[in-house]
Every structure is written in C-alpha cells, then in structure tokens.
Amino acid sequence: MRKLVKHKLRRAMWSLACLVAAGIFYGGMQFLPSSTPQTPDGELAVHFIDVGQGDAILLSCDGETAIVDAGTPQCEEDLLSYLQSQNIGKPKYIFATHPHADHIGSMAAVVDTFGCENFIMPEMVSYTRTFENMLSSVEQAGCQTAYGVAGDTFTLGDAQLKLLWPTEGFDASDPNEISLVLQVTYGEYSFLLTGDAGKDAEEGFLSQVQPVTVLKAGHHGSDTSSTEAFLQKAQPEYVVISVGAGNSYGHPSPAMLERLDENCQVLRTDEKGSIVFTVKEGELHVSTAR
C-alpha cells in the first residue's frame, strides 16, 4: 500500500511539474480574448448547480462565462447536460477551488467538452487519478493556466472577480484551507464563493470581507466553516448551501445554521435543486429548480 501511494504521488507531481516546465502553470495573469457572447449584455447570472454532495457554479455575465468547480465524478452526465442547456460555449475562466473529488470530480469532462481559455487553481498537488485526469485535460485543451493567489483580479463582462484567498506561499495540510475564495461584484450586488474554506482560512482573509448579497457557505454548511466572526463581517442577505440530500456528513450543521442571522434567507440545493441569481436592470431575481 505504501508503494502504491508513493507511486501515485510521484505521477501526480510529475504531471504538474511537466506543466510548470512547459510554462503552462505560472504566476501572474495575462488573459486571452473572450469568447463569442452567449448571453444578452447587461446581465449577470450566478447558477449554483445541484450536483448532490459537491460544488459546481456557473457565472454568466455580458456574454462571457466562468465555471467554479465541477462536482463529483457521479454528477458528470447531469452537470454536462445543465451546462449545455445554458449554451455557454468556451468558458473564459475555469476555477478549481481545491483538489477534492467533490469539487473537481467532473472537471476533466467539463474541460474536454467545453475547453477553457484560462484555468486557475491553488498551488497544491494531489495524488488522485481525478486530479491527474484534470491536469491532462487542461494540458490537452491548451488552456492558459495559473496558480491563483489573493489579490488576483479578473473581468467577466462588467463583473469584477477577485481572489481573497489563499495568500501567496500559504501552505496547509488540509486542502480545504487552501480553497480559492472568489468575490464576484456586479454593480451594487456581490457574491462570495468560498469553496471548502474553513475557520483557519476565514481568519486569513477576514480583514478583506465586506457585506455581501450572497454567500456560498463554506464546506457545504459544515460547522468548521462560516464562523460567527466571519458571518458578522459578511452579513449575507442570502446563504446558498450546496449539499446532497441525506448525506452521511450531517451537512449542513445545525450549529452553523443557528449562527445565521434571522434576516438571512437560506437556500439549499438538496431542497431547492439548482439555484439561480440573476441581476438585470439593477434588480436581483432568484429562481430555483423546485
């Protein structure tokens, strides 16, 4: 067993090292031209896609699209079907928040199907076959790629995207704590997408947190995320919890739910299916699959 794990780790590190050596992964962002517009100008849509016990988010703004995570391996068919129903074309960005299989499980299939212009992930190696397959697909698709760090900024139509975490050089034994944390701002509305960031990560970017319209609860509503201090700073109007029905982890945690402000509206994918926020003509609209 020890030899097998070491062999897998060497393969994953070798795959990543090859991409670095080829100049595919690097620091600093220089982006390619955007894709052909697929949606009307003047509109932002944020889709929290129901992928069971995992995360997958689609951002669409002024004709440009981005994907944040890609659920589990088991959700591949449903996820691809959902994305195809949105006529997204090639995404301008794909963000892999961290290398756990419930966030990158169908990432290889997404990249194989849609391609991508820019692929962003934290600087962390995983020895899983899922991680290796993702890197292979990214390389074959010819994506321009980089390690994401706090302070990186991106444009998606008129929406502004900014990474709040991780800081450059940050190292963690728990992949959750190195999750990319992405803030999306469009006019007066803002969305905070936290991957599986836990309390250690939250403490690291707490000083940057401002009140947001929508918070994607960290780690599927686990008690180890969405601390009292963090929620007091974020003051979300809506909290989205991406979670599978009857999951064995007990997500979302009752303790985490109790920490939410009574004026905050909680929307769960296990109860509502896919959840879509749309900002159009200065107004926010919310729709759910059920």
LINLINQUI-V473450 format. One record per residue. OMEGA is omega in whole degrees, -180 to 180 (999 if undefined). NEAR is the number of other C-alpha atoms within 8 Angstrom. Layout:
BEGIN
OMEGA_NEAR + OMEGA_NEAR
END
This chain:
BEGIN
-180_4 + -180_5 + -179_6 + 180_7 + 180_9 + -180_8 + 179_8 + -179_11 + 178_11 + -180_9 + -180_10 + 180_14 + 178_11 + 178_8 + -179_11 + 179_10 + 179_8 + 179_8 + 178_11 + -179_10 + -180_7 + -180_7 + -178_7 + 174_12 + -179_11 + 176_9 + -179_7 + -172_6 + 173_6 + -166_4 + 177_7 + 176_7 + -177_4 + -180_7 + 174_10 + -178_7 + 180_8 + -179_9 + -179_10 + 175_8 + 175_7 + -178_9 + 172_13 + 174_13 + 178_12 + -177_11 + 170_11 + -169_14 + 179_13 + 179_13 + -178_15 + -177_12 + -179_13 + -180_13 + 170_17 + -175_14 + 176_12 + 174_14 + 178_12 + -177_14 + 174_16 + 175_14 + 179_13 + -176_16 + 174_14 + 178_13 + 177_13 + -180_12 + -172_14 + 170_17 + -178_20 + 174_16 + -176_10 + -177_7 + -171_11 + -176_12 + -179_7 + -179_8 + 180_12 + 179_10 + 180_8 + -179_8 + 179_10 + 180_8 + 180_6 + 178_6 + -170_7 + -175_9 + -180_8 + 179_10 + 175_15 + 179_13 + 164_12 + 178_14 + 171_11 + -170_15 + 178_13 + -167_15 + 176_12 + -172_8 + 178_10 + 177_12 + 179_17 + -173_19 + 180_15 + -177_14 + 179_11 + 180_15 + 179_10 + 180_11 + 178_13 + -175_9 + -172_6 + -172_9 + 172_12 + 178_13 + -176_15 + -178_13 + -175_14 + 178_12 + 175_12 + 180_14 + 180_6 + 180_7 + 172_8 + -179_9 + -178_13 + 176_9 + 178_7 + 179_10 + 179_12 + 180_12 + 178_9 + -180_12 + 179_11 + 180_10 + 178_12 + 180_13 + -178_10 + -180_7 + 180_10 + -180_7 + 168_13 + -167_11 + -179_10 + 169_14 + -180_11 + 177_13 + 180_13 + -179_11 + 176_8 + 179_10 + -176_8 + 173_7 + 176_8 + -169_14 + 177_8 + 177_9 + 177_12 + 179_11 + -180_12 + 175_12 + 177_15 + -174_14 + 6_15 + 175_15 + -179_8 + 179_6 + 180_4 + -179_7 + -180_5 + 176_7 + 179_4 + -179_6 + 179_11 + -173_11 + 177_11 + 180_15 + 170_15 + 176_18 + -171_14 + 174_12 + -180_12 + -179_12 + 180_11 + -175_10 + -178_7 + -176_5 + 180_9 + -178_12 + 179_12 + -176_12 + -166_12 + -179_14 + 177_15 + -178_11 + 179_17 + -172_13 + 179_10 + 177_8 + -180_12 + 177_13 + -178_8 + -179_8 + -175_10 + -177_9 + -179_5 + -174_6 + 175_9 + 178_7 + -177_8 + 176_13 + -176_10 + 174_12 + 169_15 + -174_13 + 180_15 + 172_14 + 171_13 + 179_13 + 179_16 + 177_12 + -180_11 + 179_8 + 178_15 + 180_15 + 180_12 + -179_7 + -180_6 + -178_12 + 178_12 + 178_7 + -174_10 + 180_11 + -175_10 + 173_12 + 177_11 + 171_11 + 177_13 + 177_13 + 179_13 + -168_18 + 179_18 + 180_11 + 176_8 + -178_5 + -175_9 + -178_5 + -177_4 + 178_7 + -5_10 + -178_12 + 176_10 + -180_7 + 179_7 + 180_14 + 179_9 + -179_7 + -177_9 + 178_8 + -178_7 + 179_5 + -179_5 + 178_10 + -179_8 + 177_8 + -176_11 + -179_11 + 178_17 + 180_11 + -173_8 + -172_11 + 180_12 + -175_11 + -176_15 + 172_11 + 179_11 + 175_11 + -179_12 + -179_10 + 175_6 + -179_6 + 180_6 + 178_8 + 180_8 + 175_8 + 179_7 + -178_9 + 179_7 + 999_5
END
